Amino acid sequence: MKRINAIYREETGLLAEIKALIEDHCPALLDQPGCRTVTAAIIIAHTAGAKRFPTDACFARHAGVAPIPASSGNTQRHRLHRGGDRQLNRAIHIIAFSRARTDPVTQAHLKRKHAEGKSKLEAIRCLKRHVARHIWRVLYTATPPDTPARPTNTVAVGAPAIMPCTS
């Protein structure tokens, strides 16, 4: 029993330390519905700075939540991309399902997608893409206080200013 209590105290201390680091880096992430300490830490760690993604589509592609065409004949469909960062995808999945259970706005979004004729899986795909877009905006606008600004006129001759994404 003493060992269990010691592990619990250590876990509590580590979670407090992680939360402090998240609040230093991007406190707005913890304010998002469905995003708690461990999920926020996974997102920050696997994103490695949202500024490296020029658009939310590039971020979604990296996270594996960008839709890819899966059409056949006259049927136009999209499915989730199975590639990308699987842990980041899982964090977005946790946020999406947490919101689907508790957030009335998200529940209305899912009902609207069902009314549009989308299946349950297609509605979830749309929700995950929406959550990824929102997370990218939160991360992109958050600037850590001790991060120096990058110079903007240091592009090498012949190098593109922004790397294009493929989504």
C-alpha positions as CSV (number, residue, x, y, z in Angstrom):
1,M,0.0,0.0,0.0
2,K,2.9,2.4,0.7
3,R,4.3,1.7,-2.8
4,I,1.0,2.6,-4.4
5,N,0.7,5.8,-2.4
6,A,4.3,6.7,-3.4
7,I,3.5,6.1,-7.1
8,Y,0.3,8.1,-6.8
9,R,2.2,11.1,-5.2
10,E,4.9,10.9,-7.9
11,E,2.1,10.8,-10.6
12,T,0.5,13.9,-9.1
13,G,3.8,15.7,-9.0
14,L,4.6,14.9,-12.6
15,L,1.1,16.0,-13.8
16,A,1.6,19.3,-11.9
17,E,5.0,19.8,-13.6
18,I,3.5,19.0,-17.0
19,K,0.6,21.3,-16.5
20,A,3.0,24.1,-15.5
21,L,5.0,23.5,-18.7
22,I,1.8,23.6,-20.8
23,E,0.7,26.8,-19.2
24,D,4.1,28.3,-20.1
25,H,3.9,27.2,-23.7
26,C,0.2,27.3,-24.6
27,P,-2.3,27.9,-21.8
28,A,-5.2,28.3,-24.2
29,L,-4.9,24.6,-25.1
30,L,-6.1,23.6,-21.6
31,D,-9.1,25.8,-22.0
32,Q,-10.4,23.8,-24.9
33,P,-13.3,21.4,-24.2
34,G,-12.0,17.8,-24.0
35,C,-8.4,18.7,-23.7
36,R,-6.7,18.0,-20.4
37,T,-3.1,17.9,-19.3
38,V,-1.8,14.7,-20.9
39,T,-3.7,15.3,-24.1
40,A,-2.3,18.8,-24.4
41,A,1.2,17.6,-23.6
42,I,0.9,15.0,-26.4
43,I,-0.3,17.6,-28.9
44,I,2.5,20.1,-28.0
45,A,5.2,17.4,-28.1
46,H,4.1,15.9,-31.4
47,T,3.4,19.2,-33.1
48,A,6.9,20.6,-32.4
49,G,5.7,24.2,-33.1
50,A,2.6,24.9,-35.1
51,K,4.4,27.6,-37.0
52,R,6.1,24.9,-39.1
53,F,2.6,24.1,-40.6
54,P,1.7,27.0,-43.0
55,T,-2.0,26.0,-43.0
56,D,-4.4,24.0,-40.9
57,A,-4.6,21.5,-43.8
58,C,-0.9,20.7,-43.4
59,F,-1.4,20.2,-39.7
60,A,-4.4,17.9,-40.4
61,R,-2.3,15.9,-42.9
62,H,0.5,15.6,-40.3
63,A,-2.0,14.4,-37.7
64,G,-3.6,11.9,-40.1
65,V,-7.1,13.5,-39.9
66,A,-7.1,15.1,-43.4
67,P,-9.8,13.5,-45.6
68,I,-8.6,11.6,-48.6
69,P,-10.9,10.6,-51.6
70,A,-12.4,7.1,-51.5
71,S,-14.9,7.5,-54.3
72,S,-16.1,4.8,-56.6
73,G,-18.2,5.5,-59.7
74,N,-20.8,8.1,-59.0
75,T,-20.4,7.9,-55.2
76,Q,-18.3,10.7,-53.8
77,R,-16.8,9.8,-50.5
78,H,-13.9,10.6,-48.3
79,R,-12.2,8.6,-45.6
80,L,-9.6,9.3,-42.9
81,H,-6.0,9.2,-43.8
82,R,-4.4,6.2,-42.0
83,G,-0.9,7.7,-42.1
84,G,0.4,10.6,-40.1
85,D,1.4,10.9,-36.5
86,R,-0.7,8.2,-34.8
87,Q,-0.3,9.6,-31.3
88,L,-1.3,13.1,-32.4
89,N,-4.3,11.5,-34.2
90,R,-5.2,9.7,-31.0
91,A,-5.1,12.9,-29.0
92,I,-7.4,14.6,-31.5
93,H,-9.6,11.5,-31.3
94,I,-9.9,11.8,-27.5
95,I,-10.8,15.4,-27.8
96,A,-13.4,14.8,-30.5
97,F,-15.1,12.0,-28.6
98,S,-15.0,13.9,-25.3
99,R,-16.7,16.8,-27.0
100,A,-19.2,14.6,-28.7
101,R,-20.2,13.3,-25.2
102,T,-20.3,16.5,-23.3
103,D,-20.3,19.6,-25.6
104,P,-23.8,20.7,-26.9
105,V,-22.2,22.6,-29.8
106,T,-20.4,19.5,-31.0
107,Q,-23.5,17.4,-30.6
108,A,-25.4,19.8,-32.8
109,H,-22.5,19.6,-35.3
110,L,-22.8,15.8,-35.4
111,K,-26.6,16.0,-35.8
112,R,-26.2,18.5,-38.6
113,K,-23.8,16.1,-40.4
114,H,-26.2,13.2,-40.0
115,A,-29.0,15.4,-41.4
116,E,-26.7,16.1,-44.4
117,G,-26.8,12.3,-45.1
118,K,-23.3,11.5,-43.7
119,S,-22.8,8.2,-41.9
120,K,-21.6,8.0,-38.3
121,L,-18.0,7.4,-39.4
122,E,-18.2,10.3,-41.9
123,A,-19.5,12.6,-39.3
124,I,-16.7,11.6,-36.9
125,R,-14.2,12.2,-39.7
126,C,-15.6,15.7,-40.2
127,L,-15.5,16.4,-36.5
128,K,-11.9,15.3,-36.2
129,R,-10.9,17.6,-39.1
130,H,-12.8,20.4,-37.4
131,V,-11.0,19.8,-34.1
132,A,-7.6,19.7,-35.8
133,R,-8.4,23.0,-37.5
134,H,-9.3,24.5,-34.1
135,I,-6.3,23.1,-32.3
136,W,-4.0,24.4,-35.1
137,R,-5.4,27.9,-34.7
138,V,-4.9,27.8,-30.9
139,L,-1.3,26.6,-31.3
140,Y,-0.5,28.9,-34.1
141,T,-1.6,32.0,-32.2
142,A,0.1,31.0,-29.0
143,T,3.6,32.3,-28.8
144,P,5.8,31.1,-25.9
145,P,7.1,34.1,-24.0
146,D,10.8,33.1,-24.2
147,T,10.8,32.1,-27.9
148,P,12.9,34.5,-30.0
149,A,11.3,35.8,-33.1
150,R,12.6,34.3,-36.3
151,P,14.0,36.7,-38.9
152,T,11.7,36.8,-42.0
153,N,14.2,37.7,-44.7
154,T,16.6,34.8,-44.4
155,V,15.3,32.6,-47.3
156,A,18.2,31.1,-49.3
157,V,18.3,31.8,-53.0
158,G,16.3,29.2,-54.9
159,A,14.6,27.9,-51.7
160,P,10.8,28.3,-51.4
161,A,9.6,30.7,-48.7
162,I,6.9,28.2,-47.5
163,M,7.0,24.5,-48.0
164,P,3.9,23.3,-49.7
165,C,1.7,20.6,-48.1
166,T,0.1,17.9,-50.0
167,S,-3.5,18.0,-48.7
